[in-house]
Amino acid sequence: MSLRPRTPERQELAAFLRTRRERLSPAQVGLPTTMRRRTPGLRREEVAHIAGVGVTWYTWLEQGRPIDVSAHFLEQVARALRLDATERAHLFTLAHYRPPPIVPGGSPWATPELRRMLEVVAGPAYLATASMDVIAWNTALSAVFGDLGAVAQDDRNMLWLVFASAPHRAAIPNWEIDARAMLARFRVEFGRHRDDPAFLKLINRLQLASHEFHRWWAEQDVSLRANKMKGFEVSPVGRMELEQTVFLVEEAPDLRLVVYTPVDEESAAKIELLRREWRAR
């Protein structure tokens, strides 16, 4: 057991667990309801039993004692208490853990609202996971960079396209600078998702597909300072200058909205021309 003193976070964690426990009725978790109870909700030992964790450890956690528990322990407690995604993330945060991602059907998904928002954006834009898998994109992105719908699903990843797709690589004049910056950001995300199969599979594939990736990955560079100004060579309109902005999606923290905004009127006109031609196809 840790000897750290109780902290405000631990007190907050204790209160949060207690209120979540007290709001659950025995019937909600399949327990008999015939027994009279002096206090509302479940008992601590009932939560521990449902979660499959030790009664003493759960009791200490709910009392705000300075103990260390694993992420698996917290996951079991979250399930036992029927926490929703927001409550679960809050539990992990209070316990000083980064919450493992919750992903419907095994992968993050783009809601209809997010897809509609993508089409409102004038410049190329897409939604991607933390591992840079692209899960949705707008018409402008297809018009400028090609239809990702025609790309095999395993290859529909920005890091893969930049390192292993010759057409995408050729469209980036400052390829090494941009590729290194993207890889350094990816490495930061990998540090947060070390056990995520999507990351591990992509890394293994890129090690075989790109000698630059293989060499640079061994350098261990990490950075969140993205090269925001991006130049692209796109046939038949030529070079355009875009500014990249990355937004986190509040409802799905492992999703990123990436938007490319033209920095001058010429680039904006080229995007609009390509978009009109794409829609006329």
Contacts in CASP RR format, 6 or more apart in sequence:
PFRMAT RR
TARGET T0000
AUTHOR 0000-0000-0000
METHOD contacts of the structure
MODEL  1
MSLRPRTPERQELAAFLRTRRERLSPAQVGLPTTMRRRTPGLRREEVAHI
AGVGVTWYTWLEQGRPIDVSAHFLEQVARALRLDATERAHLFTLAHYRPP
PIVPGGSPWATPELRRMLEVVAGPAYLATASMDVIAWNTALSAVFGDLGA
VAQDDRNMLWLVFASAPHRAAIPNWEIDARAMLARFRVEFGRHRDDPAFL
KLINRLQLASHEFHRWWAEQDVSLRANKMKGFEVSPVGRMELEQTVFLVE
EAPDLRLVVYTPVDEESAAKIELLRREWRAR
1 65 0 8 1.000
1 66 0 8 1.000
1 67 0 8 1.000
1 68 0 8 1.000
2 66 0 8 1.000
2 67 0 8 1.000
2 68 0 8 1.000
3 66 0 8 1.000
4 66 0 8 1.000
5 66 0 8 1.000
6 64 0 8 1.000
6 65 0 8 1.000
6 66 0 8 1.000
7 66 0 8 1.000
9 94 0 8 1.000
9 96 0 8 1.000
10 64 0 8 1.000
10 65 0 8 1.000
10 66 0 8 1.000
10 94 0 8 1.000
11 64 0 8 1.000
12 94 0 8 1.000
13 61 0 8 1.000
13 64 0 8 1.000
13 91 0 8 1.000
13 94 0 8 1.000
13 95 0 8 1.000
14 61 0 8 1.000
14 62 0 8 1.000
14 63 0 8 1.000
14 64 0 8 1.000
16 90 0 8 1.000
16 91 0 8 1.000
16 94 0 8 1.000
17 61 0 8 1.000
17 62 0 8 1.000
17 77 0 8 1.000
17 81 0 8 1.000
17 91 0 8 1.000
18 62 0 8 1.000
20 81 0 8 1.000
20 83 0 8 1.000
20 87 0 8 1.000
21 41 0 8 1.000
21 42 0 8 1.000
21 44 0 8 1.000
21 47 0 8 1.000
21 62 0 8 1.000
21 81 0 8 1.000
22 39 0 8 1.000
22 40 0 8 1.000
22 41 0 8 1.000
22 42 0 8 1.000
23 40 0 8 1.000
23 41 0 8 1.000
24 41 0 8 1.000
24 42 0 8 1.000
24 81 0 8 1.000
24 82 0 8 1.000
25 33 0 8 1.000
25 41 0 8 1.000
25 42 0 8 1.000
26 32 0 8 1.000
26 33 0 8 1.000
26 35 0 8 1.000
26 41 0 8 1.000
26 42 0 8 1.000
26 46 0 8 1.000
27 33 0 8 1.000
28 82 0 8 1.000
29 42 0 8 1.000
29 46 0 8 1.000
29 50 0 8 1.000
29 80 0 8 1.000
29 82 0 8 1.000
31 42 0 8 1.000
31 46 0 8 1.000
37 43 0 8 1.000
42 50 0 8 1.000
44 55 0 8 1.000
44 58 0 8 1.000
44 59 0 8 1.000
44 62 0 8 1.000
45 55 0 8 1.000
47 58 0 8 1.000
47 77 0 8 1.000
47 80 0 8 1.000
47 81 0 8 1.000
48 54 0 8 1.000
48 55 0 8 1.000
48 57 0 8 1.000
48 58 0 8 1.000
48 59 0 8 1.000
48 80 0 8 1.000
49 55 0 8 1.000
50 80 0 8 1.000
51 58 0 8 1.000
51 76 0 8 1.000
51 77 0 8 1.000
51 79 0 8 1.000
51 80 0 8 1.000
52 76 0 8 1.000
52 80 0 8 1.000
53 73 0 8 1.000
53 76 0 8 1.000
53 77 0 8 1.000
57 67 0 8 1.000
57 69 0 8 1.000
57 73 0 8 1.000
58 77 0 8 1.000
60 67 0 8 1.000
61 67 0 8 1.000
61 69 0 8 1.000
61 77 0 8 1.000
69 95 0 8 1.000
71 92 0 8 1.000
71 97 0 8 1.000
71 100 0 8 1.000
74 91 0 8 1.000
74 92 0 8 1.000
74 95 0 8 1.000
74 97 0 8 1.000
75 100 0 8 1.000
77 91 0 8 1.000
78 87 0 8 1.000
78 88 0 8 1.000
78 91 0 8 1.000
81 87 0 8 1.000
83 91 0 8 1.000
85 102 0 8 1.000
88 99 0 8 1.000
88 102 0 8 1.000
89 99 0 8 1.000
89 253 0 8 1.000
91 99 0 8 1.000
92 98 0 8 1.000
92 99 0 8 1.000
92 100 0 8 1.000
93 99 0 8 1.000
98 192 0 8 1.000
101 108 0 8 1.000
101 130 0 8 1.000
101 193 0 8 1.000
101 196 0 8 1.000
101 253 0 8 1.000
101 254 0 8 1.000
103 109 0 8 1.000
103 254 0 8 1.000
107 129 0 8 1.000
107 133 0 8 1.000
107 135 0 8 1.000
107 198 0 8 1.000
108 129 0 8 1.000
108 135 0 8 1.000
108 252 0 8 1.000
108 254 0 8 1.000
108 255 0 8 1.000
109 135 0 8 1.000
109 252 0 8 1.000
110 118 0 8 1.000
110 127 0 8 1.000
110 135 0 8 1.000
110 136 0 8 1.000
110 255 0 8 1.000
111 251 0 8 1.000
114 127 0 8 1.000
114 136 0 8 1.000
114 249 0 8 1.000
114 255 0 8 1.000
114 257 0 8 1.000
115 136 0 8 1.000
117 257 0 8 1.000
118 125 0 8 1.000
118 126 0 8 1.000
118 127 0 8 1.000
118 136 0 8 1.000
118 137 0 8 1.000
118 138 0 8 1.000
118 257 0 8 1.000
119 138 0 8 1.000
119 139 0 8 1.000
121 138 0 8 1.000
121 140 0 8 1.000
121 259 0 8 1.000
122 140 0 8 1.000
122 261 0 8 1.000
122 268 0 8 1.000
122 271 0 8 1.000
122 272 0 8 1.000
123 138 0 8 1.000
123 140 0 8 1.000
123 141 0 8 1.000
123 144 0 8 1.000
123 242 0 8 1.000
123 259 0 8 1.000
123 260 0 8 1.000
123 261 0 8 1.000
123 262 0 8 1.000
123 271 0 8 1.000
124 137 0 8 1.000
124 138 0 8 1.000
124 140 0 8 1.000
124 141 0 8 1.000
124 143 0 8 1.000
124 144 0 8 1.000
124 145 0 8 1.000
124 242 0 8 1.000
124 259 0 8 1.000
124 260 0 8 1.000
124 271 0 8 1.000
125 137 0 8 1.000
125 138 0 8 1.000
125 140 0 8 1.000
125 141 0 8 1.000
125 257 0 8 1.000
125 258 0 8 1.000
125 259 0 8 1.000
125 260 0 8 1.000
126 134 0 8 1.000
126 136 0 8 1.000
126 137 0 8 1.000
126 138 0 8 1.000
126 141 0 8 1.000
126 148 0 8 1.000
126 158 0 8 1.000
126 257 0 8 1.000
126 258 0 8 1.000
127 134 0 8 1.000
127 135 0 8 1.000
127 136 0 8 1.000
127 137 0 8 1.000
127 249 0 8 1.000
127 255 0 8 1.000
127 256 0 8 1.000
127 257 0 8 1.000
127 258 0 8 1.000
128 134 0 8 1.000
128 135 0 8 1.000
128 158 0 8 1.000
128 255 0 8 1.000
128 256 0 8 1.000
128 258 0 8 1.000
129 135 0 8 1.000
129 198 0 8 1.000
129 254 0 8 1.000
129 255 0 8 1.000
129 256 0 8 1.000
130 189 0 8 1.000
130 192 0 8 1.000
130 193 0 8 1.000
130 196 0 8 1.000
130 254 0 8 1.000
130 256 0 8 1.000
131 157 0 8 1.000
131 159 0 8 1.000
131 186 0 8 1.000
131 189 0 8 1.000
131 190 0 8 1.000
131 193 0 8 1.000
131 196 0 8 1.000
131 198 0 8 1.000
131 199 0 8 1.000
131 202 0 8 1.000
132 157 0 8 1.000
132 158 0 8 1.000
132 159 0 8 1.000
132 160 0 8 1.000
132 182 0 8 1.000
132 186 0 8 1.000
132 202 0 8 1.000
133 156 0 8 1.000
133 157 0 8 1.000
133 198 0 8 1.000
134 148 0 8 1.000
134 156 0 8 1.000
134 157 0 8 1.000
134 158 0 8 1.000
135 255 0 8 1.000
137 148 0 8 1.000
139 275 0 8 1.000
139 278 0 8 1.000
139 279 0 8 1.000
140 271 0 8 1.000
140 274 0 8 1.000
140 275 0 8 1.000
141 148 0 8 1.000
141 260 0 8 1.000
142 148 0 8 1.000
142 149 0 8 1.000
142 278 0 8 1.000
143 271 0 8 1.000
143 274 0 8 1.000
143 275 0 8 1.000
143 277 0 8 1.000
143 278 0 8 1.000
143 279 0 8 1.000
144 232 0 8 1.000
144 234 0 8 1.000
144 240 0 8 1.000
144 260 0 8 1.000
144 271 0 8 1.000
144 274 0 8 1.000
145 168 0 8 1.000
145 171 0 8 1.000
145 232 0 8 1.000
145 234 0 8 1.000
148 156 0 8 1.000
149 156 0 8 1.000
151 161 0 8 1.000
154 205 0 8 1.000
155 161 0 8 1.000
155 164 0 8 1.000
155 165 0 8 1.000
157 202 0 8 1.000
158 182 0 8 1.000
158 258 0 8 1.000
159 182 0 8 1.000
159 183 0 8 1.000
159 186 0 8 1.000
159 202 0 8 1.000
159 206 0 8 1.000
160 202 0 8 1.000
160 205 0 8 1.000
160 206 0 8 1.000
160 209 0 8 1.000
161 168 0 8 1.000
162 168 0 8 1.000
162 169 0 8 1.000
162 172 0 8 1.000
162 175 0 8 1.000
162 178 0 8 1.000
162 179 0 8 1.000
162 182 0 8 1.000
163 169 0 8 1.000
163 179 0 8 1.000
163 183 0 8 1.000
163 206 0 8 1.000
163 209 0 8 1.000
163 210 0 8 1.000
163 212 0 8 1.000
163 213 0 8 1.000
164 205 0 8 1.000
164 206 0 8 1.000
164 209 0 8 1.000
164 210 0 8 1.000
164 213 0 8 1.000
169 175 0 8 1.000
170 233 0 8 1.000
171 232 0 8 1.000
171 233 0 8 1.000
171 234 0 8 1.000
172 178 0 8 1.000
172 179 0 8 1.000
172 230 0 8 1.000
172 231 0 8 1.000
172 232 0 8 1.000
172 233 0 8 1.000
173 231 0 8 1.000
173 232 0 8 1.000
173 233 0 8 1.000
173 239 0 8 1.000
174 227 0 8 1.000
174 231 0 8 1.000
176 212 0 8 1.000
177 227 0 8 1.000
178 227 0 8 1.000
178 230 0 8 1.000
179 212 0 8 1.000
179 216 0 8 1.000
180 216 0 8 1.000
180 221 0 8 1.000
181 223 0 8 1.000
181 225 0 8 1.000
181 226 0 8 1.000
181 227 0 8 1.000
182 226 0 8 1.000
183 213 0 8 1.000
183 216 0 8 1.000
183 217 0 8 1.000
183 221 0 8 1.000
184 221 0 8 1.000
184 222 0 8 1.000
184 223 0 8 1.000
185 223 0 8 1.000
185 224 0 8 1.000
185 226 0 8 1.000
187 217 0 8 1.000
187 220 0 8 1.000
187 221 0 8 1.000
187 222 0 8 1.000
188 222 0 8 1.000
188 223 0 8 1.000
188 224 0 8 1.000
189 199 0 8 1.000
190 199 0 8 1.000
190 203 0 8 1.000
193 199 0 8 1.000
203 217 0 8 1.000
206 213 0 8 1.000
206 214 0 8 1.000
206 217 0 8 1.000
207 213 0 8 1.000
207 214 0 8 1.000
207 217 0 8 1.000
226 244 0 8 1.000
226 246 0 8 1.000
227 244 0 8 1.000
228 243 0 8 1.000
228 244 0 8 1.000
228 245 0 8 1.000
229 241 0 8 1.000
229 242 0 8 1.000
229 243 0 8 1.000
229 244 0 8 1.000
229 263 0 8 1.000
230 241 0 8 1.000
230 242 0 8 1.000
230 243 0 8 1.000
230 244 0 8 1.000
230 260 0 8 1.000
231 239 0 8 1.000
231 240 0 8 1.000
231 241 0 8 1.000
231 242 0 8 1.000
232 239 0 8 1.000
232 240 0 8 1.000
232 242 0 8 1.000
233 239 0 8 1.000
234 240 0 8 1.000
234 270 0 8 1.000
234 274 0 8 1.000
237 270 0 8 1.000
237 273 0 8 1.000
237 274 0 8 1.000
238 270 0 8 1.000
240 262 0 8 1.000
240 266 0 8 1.000
240 267 0 8 1.000
240 270 0 8 1.000
240 271 0 8 1.000
241 262 0 8 1.000
241 263 0 8 1.000
241 264 0 8 1.000
241 267 0 8 1.000
242 260 0 8 1.000
242 261 0 8 1.000
242 262 0 8 1.000
242 263 0 8 1.000
242 267 0 8 1.000
243 260 0 8 1.000
243 261 0 8 1.000
243 262 0 8 1.000
243 263 0 8 1.000
244 258 0 8 1.000
244 259 0 8 1.000
244 260 0 8 1.000
245 258 0 8 1.000
245 259 0 8 1.000
245 261 0 8 1.000
246 256 0 8 1.000
246 257 0 8 1.000
246 258 0 8 1.000
246 259 0 8 1.000
247 256 0 8 1.000
247 257 0 8 1.000
247 258 0 8 1.000
247 259 0 8 1.000
248 255 0 8 1.000
248 256 0 8 1.000
248 257 0 8 1.000
249 255 0 8 1.000
249 256 0 8 1.000
249 257 0 8 1.000
262 268 0 8 1.000
262 270 0 8 1.000
262 271 0 8 1.000
END
